């Protein structure tokens, strides 16, 4: 299928989509998007699918700390998620729901977002968290564990029993106030 031959890159303030031709060993540019912010330096990109329209989405982030959701069909920015205090180093889709995105930042935190509702599901930071830029993280398939690594030379394993419920709740957001999880005071999630 065609969507299996699509790849993306980011560089400076530009994201580019390519289509690969494995038989010929070539690729060609399908579309290019330029961020209006001349000082943006995009560092990471991932794909998702819009839950309402089924349009393909490219999610990008970088130096300015804003996650931008680009609609590949309309070739326009669809949403922007603001919350990190510094640049974003890495983006990752949840293994079971590509509308759930994890972002790692120079602000010493990583966050989980619902890109469909623009809701920040959780923020991982604080006293027992990283002390420098978070460069990478990954979900475990059990949905209860996340591993993160940072420039502080630490790798941390996070056990969050209620993560699956937080994700489910993020699709029904009404009250956007923030509460602290009693089981892990270094993790914030939005109360519903």
C-alpha positions as CSV (number, residue, x, y, z in Angstrom):
1,X,0.0,0.0,0.0
2,X,1.1,3.5,-0.7
3,X,1.1,4.7,3.0
4,X,3.8,2.1,3.7
5,X,6.1,3.8,1.3
6,X,5.8,7.3,2.9
7,X,8.6,8.6,5.1
8,X,9.3,12.0,6.6
9,X,12.3,14.1,7.7
10,X,12.7,17.3,9.6
11,X,15.5,19.8,9.4
12,X,15.7,23.5,10.5
13,X,12.1,24.8,10.1
14,X,11.0,22.4,7.4
15,X,9.3,19.0,7.3
16,X,9.4,16.9,4.1
17,X,7.3,13.9,3.1
18,X,8.8,11.5,0.6
19,X,7.5,8.4,-1.3
20,X,9.9,5.5,-1.6
21,X,10.1,3.3,-4.7
22,X,11.8,0.2,-3.5
23,X,11.9,-1.4,-6.9
24,X,13.9,1.5,-8.3
25,X,15.7,2.4,-5.1
26,X,14.6,6.0,-5.4
27,X,12.4,8.4,-3.6
28,X,10.6,11.7,-4.5
29,X,9.3,14.6,-2.5
30,X,5.5,14.6,-2.0
31,X,5.2,17.8,0.0
32,X,7.2,20.2,2.1
33,X,6.0,22.3,5.0
34,X,7.8,25.3,6.3
35,X,7.3,26.5,9.9
36,X,6.4,30.2,10.0
37,X,8.8,30.6,12.9
38,X,12.2,31.3,11.2
39,X,14.0,30.4,14.4
40,X,12.4,26.9,14.8
41,X,14.7,23.9,14.5
42,X,12.6,20.8,14.2
43,X,14.1,17.7,15.8
44,X,11.5,15.0,15.7
45,X,8.5,13.8,13.7
46,X,6.0,10.9,13.8
47,X,2.9,10.0,12.0
48,X,-0.7,9.5,13.2
49,X,-4.2,9.4,11.8
50,X,-7.0,11.9,12.5
51,X,-9.7,10.1,14.5
52,X,-12.5,12.2,12.9
53,X,-11.5,12.5,9.2
54,X,-9.0,9.6,8.9
55,X,-6.6,12.0,7.3
56,X,-2.9,11.2,7.7
57,X,-1.1,13.5,10.2
58,X,2.6,14.4,10.6
59,X,3.5,15.6,14.1
60,X,6.6,17.7,14.5
61,X,8.4,19.4,17.3
62,X,11.7,21.0,18.1
63,X,13.6,23.9,19.6
64,X,10.6,26.2,20.3
65,X,8.9,23.5,22.5
66,X,5.6,23.4,20.5
67,X,4.1,20.2,19.1
68,X,2.6,21.0,15.7
69,X,0.1,18.6,14.1
70,X,0.1,18.9,10.3
71,X,-2.7,17.5,8.2
72,X,-0.9,15.8,5.2
73,X,-4.1,15.8,3.1
74,X,-4.9,19.6,3.5
75,X,-1.2,20.5,3.8
76,X,-2.0,22.8,6.7
77,X,-1.2,22.9,10.4
78,X,-4.2,21.5,12.2
79,X,-3.3,22.0,15.9
80,X,-0.5,23.2,18.1
81,X,0.1,21.8,21.6
82,X,1.9,24.2,24.0
83,X,3.2,23.2,27.4
84,X,6.9,22.5,27.5
85,X,9.1,25.3,28.7
86,X,12.0,24.5,26.4
87,X,12.8,22.6,23.2
88,X,11.4,19.1,22.4
89,X,13.9,16.4,21.6
90,X,11.8,13.4,20.9
91,X,8.3,12.3,20.0
92,X,6.8,8.8,20.2
93,X,3.3,7.4,19.5
94,X,1.7,5.1,22.1
95,X,1.9,1.5,20.8
96,X,-1.9,1.0,21.0
97,X,-3.2,4.5,20.1
98,X,-1.2,6.8,17.7
99,X,-3.3,9.8,18.9
100,X,-1.5,9.5,22.2
101,X,2.0,11.1,21.9
102,X,4.9,11.2,24.3
103,X,7.2,14.2,24.1
104,X,10.7,14.6,25.8
105,X,12.0,18.0,26.5
106,X,15.0,20.2,27.5
107,X,12.7,21.4,30.4
108,X,13.6,18.2,32.3
109,X,10.2,16.6,31.7
110,X,8.4,14.3,29.4
111,X,4.7,14.6,28.8
112,X,1.9,12.5,27.4
113,X,-0.6,14.2,25.1
114,X,-3.9,13.3,23.4
115,X,-3.5,15.0,20.0
116,X,-7.2,14.4,19.2
117,X,-8.4,16.5,22.2
118,X,-5.2,18.6,22.6
119,X,-5.2,17.4,26.2
120,X,-2.0,17.0,28.3
121,X,-2.6,13.6,29.9
122,X,0.4,13.6,32.2
123,X,3.6,15.5,33.1
124,X,6.6,13.5,34.4
125,X,8.9,15.9,36.3
126,X,9.9,17.0,39.8
127,X,12.0,15.9,42.8
128,X,12.5,12.2,41.8
129,X,12.6,12.9,38.1
130,X,15.3,13.9,35.7
131,X,17.7,16.8,36.4
132,X,18.6,17.6,32.8
133,X,17.2,17.4,29.3
134,X,15.1,14.3,28.7
135,X,16.3,12.9,25.4
136,X,14.2,9.7,24.9
137,X,11.5,7.6,26.4
138,X,9.5,4.5,25.4
139,X,6.2,2.9,26.4
140,X,6.2,-0.8,27.5
141,X,3.5,-2.8,25.8
142,X,1.8,-3.5,29.2
143,X,0.7,0.1,29.3
144,X,1.8,0.5,32.9
145,X,5.5,1.3,32.4
146,X,7.6,4.0,30.7
147,X,11.3,4.2,30.5
148,X,13.1,7.5,30.1
149,X,16.7,8.7,29.7
150,X,18.3,12.1,30.2
151,X,21.4,14.1,29.9
152,X,21.7,13.7,33.7
153,X,23.1,10.1,32.9
154,X,20.0,8.5,34.4
155,X,17.6,6.0,33.0
156,X,14.3,5.9,35.0
157,X,11.5,3.3,35.0
158,X,8.1,4.8,35.7
159,X,5.3,2.5,36.8
160,X,1.9,4.1,36.4
161,X,-1.0,1.8,37.2
162,X,-3.6,4.3,36.1
163,X,-2.0,5.4,32.8
164,X,-4.6,3.4,30.7
165,X,-7.4,5.1,32.5
166,X,-5.9,8.5,32.2
167,X,-5.6,7.9,28.4
168,X,-9.2,6.8,28.2
169,X,-10.4,9.8,30.3
170,X,-8.5,12.2,28.0
171,X,-11.0,11.5,25.2
172,X,-13.8,12.9,27.5
173,X,-12.2,16.0,28.8
174,X,-14.4,18.6,30.5
175,X,-12.6,19.9,33.5
176,X,-9.0,20.9,32.6
177,X,-7.8,21.5,36.2
178,X,-4.6,19.7,37.2
179,X,-4.4,17.2,40.0
180,X,-1.4,15.3,41.5
181,X,-1.4,11.6,41.5
182,X,-1.5,10.3,45.1
183,X,0.7,7.2,44.1
184,X,3.4,9.3,42.5
185,X,3.6,13.0,43.7
186,X,6.1,13.7,40.8
187,X,3.5,13.0,38.2
188,X,0.7,15.4,37.4
189,X,-2.4,14.4,35.4
190,X,-5.5,16.4,34.5
191,X,-8.4,15.7,36.7
192,X,-11.8,14.9,35.1
